[in-house]
C-alpha cells in the first residue's frame, strides 16, 4: 500500500512501487468506469519532432484507463497540423487535436476577444486554458490530468501514480500534484525550485512574517512540477496565468478555493528529466530569466490579495535576504550532491542566483508600477455567462478541423 504522510498543510502520498503497475492500472480501470479520465497534453509542434514525445505517445497507447486525450497544438501551420493528426492517430483512446493557430480556433479566439475575454498572449497557459474549455464542452470526464510533452524519462507508471489519488472514490482529494527527484546525467537539476522558489519563500517569511500561504507553498516538494491531476468540477472556477507562473497560479487557485485536506502531492517517479530551459541572462523575455520574473510576480500578487503590503523598502529587504539564503543553499546543494555521487557547478549556480535576485527586483518594481496588470485568464464560468454557446462552437471547430485535414 502507499505510505501516507501528513505534513500539516497538504497530504504527501508516497510511491506505489510496492504494488505492481498491472494491479494499479486494474484498479484505475475500475474507478474510471464511473470517473472517466481525460489527459491534456499541451504541445508545440517542434515537440512532435523530438524523441521524448514519441516515447510518451508509445506509452500512452498501452494505458487502459484513459478515456480521452486532448492535445493542444501550438506553432503549427496547415501541413504541420495534418502531420500531427497522423502522428497521434496511433492512440487507441478517443482523442482530439486543437489546432490553436488554425482559422477556426482563431475565429473562436477573436469572438472571445470581442467580449474582452480572450487570453492576451500565446504560451503554455493559453494552450492549457483552451484545452480546459474543450474538456468542459465535451462533458465526458470526471478527472483531468495534465503533463508536459518533453519528459525524456516518461513511463506510464508516472501517469498512474498521478491520477490515482483523485480517481479513487475512497479518497477525499480533488487535486494531485506530482513530485520527483530532479536528477539526470549525474547532476542535480531543478534550479528554479532550488535556487529561486525555496530561498524566496524563506526570505518572504523572514521579511513579512508568518503567512499561511507561504506555509502552503513550502509544503510542496516540487511546486513547479508541470504534472497534476484534478477533479473536472473544479475547472470552471479557476483562473490560471498565461505566463510562466502557471504552476504557482494553479496552486494559488486551489489555496483560494479548497481546504488543504482536499489537496495532495504524490511521488510519481524515481528519476525525471525533460528539455532544459537556458538561463538566458542576455534576454529577460526568454528561458529561466523570464520564468523567474513571472514566478516572483505570481507570488507577490497572491500575497497582496491576502493583505500583504509591498513597497520599495520591502523589496530591497526581500532581495537582500533572498541573496543570502540562496547562496547558503548553493553550498548545501553542492554538499548534498557530493554525498550522493552527483555534481553541481557552483559558478553556474551562483550566476543563476545573481540573475534571479535581479529579476526579483524587476518583478517587484513591475508589480508596484502596474498594480492593475494581471496575466490571469478568465474563469470559464465567467466566459460561459457572457457567451453561453462558446464551448459548443469550440467543439464544432475542432471536429471540423479534424474532419477536413485528417
C-alpha positions in Angstrom: 0.0 0.0 0.0 1.0 3.6 -0.5 2.6 5.3 2.5 0.7 8.3 3.7 2.3 11.3 5.5 0.6 14.5 6.6 2.9 17.5 6.6 0.4 19.8 8.3 -0.6 21.6 5.1 -1.1 19.1 2.3 -1.0 15.4 2.3 2.0 13.7 0.8 1.3 10.4 -0.8 4.5 8.3 -1.3 5.2 5.9 -4.1 3.1 3.0 -5.3 6.2 1.0 -6.2 5.4 -1.8 -3.7 2.3 -2.6 -5.8 2.6 -3.9 -9.4 1.7 -1.5 -12.2 -0.8 -4.0 -13.5 -2.7 -4.0 -10.2 -2.8 -0.2 -10.0 -3.9 0.1 -13.6 -6.6 -2.6 -13.0 -7.9 -0.5 -10.1 -7.9 2.7 -12.1 -9.7 1.0 -15.0 -12.4 0.0 -12.4 -12.5 3.5 -11.0 -12.7 5.1 -14.4 -16.0 3.3 -15.2 -17.7 5.9 -13.0 -15.0 8.6 -13.1 -13.8 8.9 -16.7 -10.3 10.3 -17.0 -9.1 12.8 -19.6 -5.4 13.6 -20.3 -4.4 17.1 -21.5 -1.1 17.4 -23.5 -0.1 21.0 -24.3 2.4 20.8 -27.1 4.5 22.8 -29.5 4.8 21.3 -33.0 8.5 21.2 -32.5 8.0 18.6 -29.7 6.5 16.2 -32.3 9.9 16.1 -33.9 11.6 15.1 -30.6 12.2 11.6 -29.2 10.6 12.5 -25.8 7.0 12.9 -27.2 7.3 9.8 -29.4 8.1 7.8 -26.3 5.3 9.4 -24.4 2.7 8.5 -27.1 4.0 5.0 -27.3 3.5 4.5 -23.6 0.0 6.1 -23.7 -1.1 3.6 -26.3 -0.9 0.9 -23.6 -2.8 2.8 -20.9 -6.2 1.2 -20.4 -8.0 3.6 -18.1 -7.7 6.9 -20.1 -10.9 7.7 -22.0 -9.9 10.8 -23.8 -6.7 12.6 -24.7 -6.8 16.3 -25.7 -3.7 17.7 -27.5 -3.3 21.4 -27.6 -1.1 22.1 -30.6 0.7 25.5 -30.9 3.0 26.9 -33.6 1.8 24.7 -36.4 0.8 25.5 -40.0 -1.7 23.5 -42.1 0.8 20.9 -43.2 2.1 20.5 -39.7 -1.4 20.1 -38.3 -2.0 17.4 -40.9 1.1 15.7 -39.7 0.0 16.0 -36.1 -3.3 14.3 -36.8 -1.4 11.4 -38.4 1.2 11.4 -35.6 -1.5 11.0 -32.8 -3.7 8.6 -34.8 -1.9 5.6 -33.2 -3.6 6.5 -29.9 -6.4 4.0 -29.3 -8.2 6.3 -26.9 -10.7 8.9 -28.2 -8.6 12.0 -28.8 -8.7 15.5 -30.3 -6.0 17.8 -31.6 -6.8 21.5 -31.1 -5.1 23.5 -33.9 -4.7 26.7 -32.0 -3.2 28.6 -34.9 -5.9 27.4 -37.4 -8.6 29.7 -38.8 -11.4 28.0 -36.9 -9.8 28.3 -33.5 -8.7 31.8 -34.3 -12.3 32.7 -35.0 -13.2 31.3 -31.5 -10.3 33.4 -30.1 -11.5 36.5 -31.9 -15.0 36.1 -30.6 -13.7 35.9 -27.1 -11.6 38.9 -27.8 -14.6 40.9 -28.9 -16.1 40.1 -25.5 -12.8 41.1 -23.8 -12.4 37.5 -22.6 -9.5 36.2 -24.8 -6.1 35.3 -23.3 -3.7 38.1 -24.2 -0.5 36.2 -25.0 0.2 32.8 -26.6 2.1 30.2 -24.5 1.5 27.1 -22.4 -1.0 28.8 -20.2 -3.3 29.8 -23.1 -2.9 26.4 -24.6 -4.0 24.7 -21.4 -6.9 27.2 -21.0 -8.3 26.3 -24.4 -7.8 22.6 -23.7 -9.8 23.0 -20.4 -12.5 24.7 -22.3 -12.7 21.8 -24.8 -12.8 19.3 -21.9 -15.7 21.2 -20.3 -17.5 21.4 -23.6 -17.1 17.6 -24.2 -18.9 16.9 -20.9 -17.5 13.4 -20.7 -14.8 13.4 -17.9 -14.7 13.4 -14.1 -10.9 13.6 -13.8 -8.4 15.6 -15.8 -4.7 15.1 -15.8 -2.0 17.2 -17.4 1.6 16.8 -18.1 4.2 18.2 -20.4 5.4 16.7 -23.7 9.1 17.0 -23.2 9.6 14.3 -20.4 12.6 12.3 -21.5 12.2 9.7 -18.7 8.4 9.2 -19.2 6.7 5.9 -18.3 3.0 5.1 -18.0 3.7 4.4 -14.3 4.1 8.2 -13.8 0.6 8.8 -15.1 -0.9 6.0 -12.9 0.6 7.5 -9.8 -0.5 11.0 -10.7 -4.2 10.2 -11.3 -4.7 7.6 -8.6 -5.4 10.0 -5.6 -8.1 11.9 -7.4 -9.7 8.9 -9.1 -10.0 6.5 -6.2 -13.5 7.2 -4.8 -12.4 6.4 -1.3 -10.0 9.3 -1.2 -11.1 12.9 -0.5 -8.7 14.6 -2.9 -9.8 17.0 -5.7 -6.2 17.9 -6.7 -3.0 15.9 -7.0 0.4 17.5 -7.7 3.3 15.3 -8.9 6.8 15.5 -7.4 10.0 13.7 -8.2 13.8 14.0 -7.8 15.4 16.4 -10.3 18.5 14.3 -11.1 19.9 13.5 -14.6 23.2 12.6 -16.0 24.9 12.6 -12.6 23.9 16.2 -11.8 21.3 18.0 -9.6 18.8 19.9 -11.7 15.6 21.9 -10.8 17.4 25.2 -10.5 14.3 27.4 -10.4 12.8 25.5 -7.5 16.1 25.1 -5.6 17.6 28.5 -6.2 14.6 30.7 -6.6 11.4 29.4 -5.1 12.8 27.9 -1.9 15.0 30.8 -0.8 12.4 33.3 -2.0 9.7 31.8 0.3 12.2 31.7 3.2 13.1 35.3 2.6 9.5 36.5 2.4 8.7 34.7 5.6 11.6 36.4 7.3 10.6 39.8 5.9 6.9 40.0 6.1 6.3 37.4 8.9 4.3 34.2 9.0 1.8 33.7 6.2 -0.3 30.6 5.8 0.1 30.8 2.0 3.8 30.7 2.3 3.5 27.6 4.5 1.3 26.1 1.9 3.8 26.6 -1.0 6.7 25.4 1.2 4.8 22.2 1.8 5.1 21.2 -1.9 8.3 19.3 -2.6 8.3 20.4 -6.2 5.9 23.3 -6.7 6.9 24.0 -10.3 6.1 20.4 -11.5 4.0 20.5 -14.6 2.3 17.3 -13.8 -1.0 17.5 -11.9 -4.5 15.9 -11.9 -7.8 17.2 -10.6 -11.5 16.5 -10.5 -13.2 18.1 -13.5 -15.7 20.0 -11.4 -13.1 22.4 -10.2 -12.0 23.6 -13.7 -14.8 26.2 -14.4 -13.9 28.3 -11.4 -10.2 28.6 -11.5 -8.2 31.4 -13.1 -4.8 30.5 -14.4 -2.0 32.7 -15.7 -0.9 32.7 -19.3 2.7 33.2 -18.4 5.4 31.1 -16.7 3.5 31.5 -13.4 1.1 28.8 -14.5 2.1 26.1 -11.9 2.2 28.6 -9.0 -1.0 30.1 -10.2 -2.8 26.8 -10.2 -1.6 26.1 -6.7 -2.8 29.6 -5.6 -6.3 28.9 -7.0 -6.5 25.7 -5.1 -5.4 27.5 -2.0 -8.2 30.1 -2.5 -11.0 27.6 -3.3 -10.4 24.4 -1.3 -9.4 23.1 2.0 -5.8 21.7 2.3 -7.3 18.3 3.1 -8.6 18.1 -0.5 -5.1 18.7 -1.9 -2.2 16.2 -2.1 1.2 15.7 -3.7 2.3 12.3 -4.9 5.6 10.7 -5.7 5.4 9.9 -9.4 9.0 8.9 -10.5 12.3 7.7 -9.3 14.1 9.9 -11.9 12.8 12.7 -14.1 14.4 14.6 -16.9 13.0 16.9 -19.6 14.1 19.6 -22.0 16.1 22.1 -20.0 15.4 25.8 -20.5 18.5 28.0 -20.9 19.3 30.6 -18.2 19.1 33.3 -20.8 20.7 36.2 -18.9 21.0 38.2 -22.1 17.3 38.2 -22.8 14.8 38.8 -20.0 11.9 37.5 -22.2 13.3 34.0 -22.6 14.3 30.9 -20.7 14.7 30.8 -16.9 15.1 34.5 -16.8 11.5 35.1 -18.0 10.3 32.2 -15.8 11.9 33.6 -12.6 10.3 37.0 -13.2 6.9 35.6 -13.8 7.0 33.3 -10.8 8.0 36.2 -8.5 5.1 38.3 -9.8 2.7 35.5 -9.2 3.8 35.1 -5.6 3.7 38.9 -5.0 0.2 39.2 -6.5 -1.1 36.3 -4.4 0.3 37.7 -1.1 -1.1 41.1 -2.0 -4.6 39.6 -2.3 -4.1 38.2 1.3 -3.4 41.8 2.5 0.4 42.0 2.4 1.7 45.5 1.6 4.7 45.8 -0.6 7.0 48.8 -1.0 10.4 49.5 -2.5 11.9 49.1 1.0 10.2 45.7 1.4 11.5 44.6 -2.0 15.1 45.6 -1.1 14.9 43.7 2.1 13.4 40.6 0.4 16.2 40.8 -2.2 19.0 41.0 0.4 17.5 38.1 2.4 17.0 36.1 -0.7 20.5 36.6 -1.9 22.0 35.4 1.4 19.6 32.5 1.7 20.2 31.4 -1.9 24.0 31.5 -1.6 23.8 29.4 1.6 21.6 26.9 -0.3 24.1 26.7 -3.1 26.6 25.3 -0.6 24.1 23.0 0.9 23.0 21.6 -2.5 26.7 21.2 -3.5 27.4 19.1 -0.4 24.2 17.1 -0.8 25.1 16.3 -4.4 28.6 15.2 -3.5 27.3 12.9 -0.7 25.0 11.2 -3.3 27.7 10.9 -6.0 26.2 13.8 -8.0 27.6 17.1 -9.1 26.7 20.8 -9.2 28.6 23.7 -10.8 28.9 26.3 -8.1 29.9 29.0 -10.6 26.8 28.5 -12.7 24.6 28.1 -9.6 25.8 31.4 -8.3 25.3 33.0 -11.7 21.7 31.8 -11.5 21.2 33.3 -8.1 22.6 36.6 -9.2 20.2 36.7 -12.2 17.2 35.6 -10.0 18.0 38.3 -7.5 18.0 40.9 -10.2 14.8 39.6 -11.6 13.1 39.6 -8.2 13.6 43.3 -8.0 12.4 43.8 -11.6 9.3 41.7 -10.9 8.6 43.7 -7.7 9.0 47.0 -9.5 6.7 45.9 -12.3 4.1 44.8 -9.7 4.3 48.2 -7.9 4.3 50.3 -11.1 1.3 48.4 -12.7 -0.8 47.1 -9.8 -3.8 46.6 -12.1 -1.9 44.4 -14.6 -2.7 40.7 -14.4 -1.9 37.8 -16.6 -4.8 35.8 -15.2 -7.2 34.4 -17.8 -10.9 34.5 -17.2 -12.7 31.7 -15.3 -14.7 29.5 -17.7 -17.7 30.2 -15.6 -17.5 33.9 -16.5 -16.9 33.1 -20.1 -20.0 30.9 -20.3 -22.0 33.6 -18.6 -21.1 36.0 -21.4 -21.0 33.5 -24.3 -23.2 30.5 -23.4 -22.6 28.7 -26.7 -18.8 29.2 -26.9 -17.9 25.7 -25.8 -20.2 24.2 -28.5 -18.5 26.5 -31.0 -15.1 25.2 -30.0 -16.3 21.6 -30.2 -17.5 22.2 -33.7 -14.3 24.0 -34.7 -12.1 21.1 -33.6 -14.4 18.5 -35.1 -14.4 20.3 -38.5 -10.6 20.7 -38.4 -10.0 17.0 -37.8 -12.6 16.0 -40.4 -11.1 18.3 -43.1 -7.4 17.8 -42.5 -7.4 14.3 -41.1 
